[in-house]
Amino acid sequence: MKDSKQEKEKITLRPTTEFTGGCHGFLAMETFAIPLEQSPEYTVKVNSLNQLQIPDDLAKKLGLEEGLSSLRVVQNGNRLEICPNLHSLAKLYIEPTSRCNLRCETCIRETWNEPLGSMDKQTFDSLVEQMKEMKSLHTVMFGGFGEPTFHKDILYMVGKVKALGLNVEITTNGTLLNQTMAKGLLEKGLDMLWVSFDSCSADMYEDIRDGANFNNVVNNIRELQLLNRYSSHKIKVGIAFVVMKKNIADLKNLGQLANKVGAQKISVSNLIPYSEDMIDEMVCDLGVSNFQLSCYPSSLLAIDIPLIDKTELTKQALFDLFKDYPNISMMKNKVGADTNSCKFIQERCAFIRWDGVVCPCMGLLHSYKTYFNLGKLEREVTYYGLGNIKEQTLKEIWDSQEYHNFREKVNKFEFSPCLSCASCDLAKSNQEDCFGNTFPTCGGCLWGQGVIQCP
């Protein structure tokens, strides 16, 4: 196994900090403090036999289970990193509904033919009971291809999951986050609220998000922050931003927006090109030009740079460097996205669709069309279900040989480079590829190539 293919979630025995946005205030407007977070630090004792004495909470994060005989250790420079057990479930995405109250121009619903639906209470209650068997599970995210707060029982769902002692998150468009909803989420113990903002200005935002009002959403979050002040439990807020040509200039204003609504994290993604028109809005070239072919293998060259001021003097040199060489680090901290890897597998995730079907990732949660190679190639993506929680338990599905083999296969990610190449008919679907892989193939996955990311 190559180091670049290792699990992303690694335990390191020192704290790290995370970029949390800018700190520019607004005149005549109350702003909210954005505290820095630190990752937890662990002390692991060693006995006289050189055996590690791992604390219980760290053992859970590593996915240590009865019968597990080994863990993978990766050397990264002079630092050793312990990779969690790939076959321990850490994060569960639950799709309460595939319905939504908006009609955004970038949404899959503009081209989708799948039936819409919502998870019934009986299915959800059964899922909660099944989750108790998953000992390494620590986070549940309510999200998917619909709007979670559009489900009539969403507060009930958050409360039931939180009662298990898990970290609970939601991704939302924020339009239904009225005072009743905000108070309910606080009372039920929601930990993280991700709000979709595709612009920092009202006109652009409302042009992209048909049916939404920018100022109303901003005020909804600010009201939530005021409730936070008087609550012993706090809901953290994050911003999910889909970047495209029409809103690319707003990237520089995200820090101001984060400060305005008290967001602690910002997650930026490209849009998913569900139609040929959306290709024209992409700021990431999904064509053959992305496939580096030159006499010098620049993609293999590793360049480590120090801290450099970002000024008019340095901007062109830095731009050229990052444009031509993908393997760049700053003080040995990698800059840029990992490609040919699956975050959902490496971070030990699973997805429960609204109808109870268990899927391995967001990219295979539903069937749909995407376009790449400058819009010339239409790719039919077929969903991949490994079972249904109405017929088997989540643990039975997760522990099945099929799911185990799939995780191992995707972790190696030895698929053909369909996204970069797109030169044969096999790239038109995820049924098989030219390396001999059979359904589902992941070489053309936009998540797997660092183009799309989810909170």
HUCOR-V879062 format. One record per backbone hydrogen bond with DSSP energy under -1.0 kcal/mol. CO is the residue of the C=O (numbers start at 1). NH is the residue of the N-H. If there is no record, write none. Layout:
BEGIN
co->CO nh->NH
co->CO nh->NH
END
This chain:
BEGIN
co->2 nh->5
co->3 nh->6
co->9 nh->84
co->11 nh->82
co->16 nh->39
co->26 nh->29
co->45 nh->53
co->47 nh->50
co->51 nh->47
co->55 nh->59
co->56 nh->60
co->57 nh->61
co->58 nh->62
co->59 nh->64
co->62 nh->85
co->65 nh->68
co->72 nh->83
co->74 nh->81
co->76 nh->79
co->79 nh->76
co->81 nh->74
co->82 nh->11
co->85 nh->88
co->90 nh->138
co->90 nh->139
co->91 nh->350
co->92 nh->141
co->93 nh->352
co->94 nh->143
co->96 nh->119
co->99 nh->147
co->104 nh->107
co->107 nh->110
co->108 nh->111
co->108 nh->112
co->117 nh->98
co->120 nh->124
co->121 nh->125
co->122 nh->126
co->123 nh->127
co->124 nh->128
co->125 nh->129
co->126 nh->130
co->127 nh->131
co->130 nh->133
co->131 nh->134
co->133 nh->135
co->134 nh->137
co->138 nh->167
co->139 nh->92
co->140 nh->169
co->141 nh->94
co->142 nh->171
co->147 nh->150
co->148 nh->151
co->151 nh->154
co->153 nh->157
co->154 nh->158
co->155 nh->159
co->156 nh->160
co->157 nh->161
co->158 nh->162
co->159 nh->163
co->161 nh->164
co->162 nh->165
co->167 nh->140
co->168 nh->191
co->168 nh->192
co->169 nh->142
co->170 nh->194
co->172 nh->196
co->176 nh->178
co->178 nh->182
co->179 nh->183
co->180 nh->184
co->181 nh->185
co->182 nh->186
co->183 nh->187
co->184 nh->188
co->185 nh->190
co->191 nh->236
co->192 nh->170
co->193 nh->238
co->194 nh->172
co->195 nh->240
co->201 nh->205
co->202 nh->206
co->203 nh->207
co->204 nh->208
co->205 nh->209
co->208 nh->105
co->208 nh->210
co->209 nh->212
co->210 nh->103
co->213 nh->217
co->214 nh->218
co->215 nh->219
co->216 nh->220
co->217 nh->221
co->218 nh->222
co->219 nh->223
co->220 nh->224
co->221 nh->225
co->222 nh->226
co->223 nh->227
co->224 nh->228
co->225 nh->229
co->228 nh->231
co->236 nh->193
co->237 nh->264
co->238 nh->195
co->239 nh->267
co->240 nh->197
co->241 nh->269
co->247 nh->250
co->248 nh->251
co->250 nh->253
co->251 nh->254
co->253 nh->257
co->254 nh->258
co->255 nh->259
co->256 nh->260
co->257 nh->261
co->258 nh->262
co->258 nh->263
co->259 nh->32
co->265 nh->239
co->267 nh->241
co->269 nh->243
co->272 nh->274
co->273 nh->371
co->278 nh->281
co->279 nh->282
co->281 nh->245
co->286 nh->373
co->287 nh->290
co->288 nh->291
co->296 nh->298
co->297 nh->300
co->303 nh->329
co->305 nh->331
co->309 nh->311
co->311 nh->315
co->314 nh->318
co->315 nh->319
co->316 nh->320
co->317 nh->321
co->318 nh->322
co->319 nh->323
co->320 nh->324
co->321 nh->325
co->326 nh->328
co->327 nh->303
co->328 nh->335
co->329 nh->305
co->330 nh->333
co->333 nh->330
co->342 nh->346
co->343 nh->347
co->344 nh->349
co->345 nh->348
co->348 nh->90
co->348 nh->91
co->350 nh->93
co->351 nh->359
co->352 nh->95
co->353 nh->356
co->356 nh->389
co->357 nh->353
co->358 nh->386
co->359 nh->351
co->362 nh->365
co->364 nh->384
co->368 nh->381
co->370 nh->379
co->372 nh->377
co->373 nh->376
co->377 nh->372
co->379 nh->370
co->380 nh->430
co->381 nh->368
co->387 nh->358
co->388 nh->391
co->388 nh->392
co->393 nh->397
co->394 nh->398
co->395 nh->399
co->400 nh->404
co->401 nh->405
co->402 nh->406
co->403 nh->407
co->404 nh->408
co->405 nh->409
co->406 nh->410
co->407 nh->411
co->408 nh->412
co->409 nh->413
co->416 nh->418
co->417 nh->421
co->424 nh->427
co->425 nh->428
co->426 nh->429
co->428 nh->380
co->430 nh->441
co->431 nh->439
co->433 nh->436
co->437 nh->433
co->442 nh->445
co->443 nh->419
co->446 nh->451
co->446 nh->452
co->447 nh->450
co->448 nh->341
co->451 nh->270
END
